[in-house]
Amino acid sequence: MYIPRDIDKELAIWCYEKSGKPLLVRGARQVGKLTQIYQLIAIFTRITLTMKIKSIILALLFLAAFTSCSNYFVSRLRSTNMNQLELGMSKEQVTGILGKEYTIAEKRMEGGNQIEILSYRNSPETDEFYQFVFVNNELERWYRELMPRYEVREN
């Protein structure tokens, strides 16, 4: 059983100060010096742990809210950027608008022309892809493709 002492408040103040001074506890035998230190450690650990748990929960809530809205913002940003595209733009201009997160879907020579197809995924959560066809480094056309969904039926 812990008996509260007058020194409790002073030790709590010392505990929260960032002075870095060591704690020296002196006194007569059998008056509760070590018990007081154990009590101080228990209180400080409980408060610190509670504060850490609260900040972790807050960070997780913020992260969950941010990631749940991110697809909306990414798709909206992509739609805004898509309106800036024009036929005849160079590959560098298109990647400057849409970003460098593309895949080269195809690259070939046909009739003396270099054909390159860049593929952008609309957002990480959807199965929607945009294909950009460049002929001799100029945007000739673009189109949208949906990844086919397959159903597995059990008989």
KARA-V22216 format. One record per pair of residues at least 12 apart in sequence whose C-alpha atoms are under 7 Angstrom apart, sorted by sequence separation. I is the first residue (numbers start at 1). GAP is how many residues later the second one is. If there is no record, write none. Layout:
i/gap
I/GAP
I/GAP
This chain:
i/gap
105/12
119/12
130/12
131/12
104/13
105/13
118/13
119/13
130/13
131/13
104/14
105/14
117/14
118/14
130/14
103/15
104/15
117/15
118/15
129/15
130/15
81/16
102/16
103/16
117/16
129/16
81/17
102/17
103/17
116/17
117/17
128/17
129/17
102/18
116/18
128/18
101/19
115/19
116/19
127/19
128/19
78/20
115/20
127/20
114/21
115/21
113/22
114/22
113/23
91/46
75/47
90/47
91/47
75/48
90/48
91/48
74/49
89/49
90/49
88/50
89/50
88/51
71/52
87/52
88/52
87/53
87/54
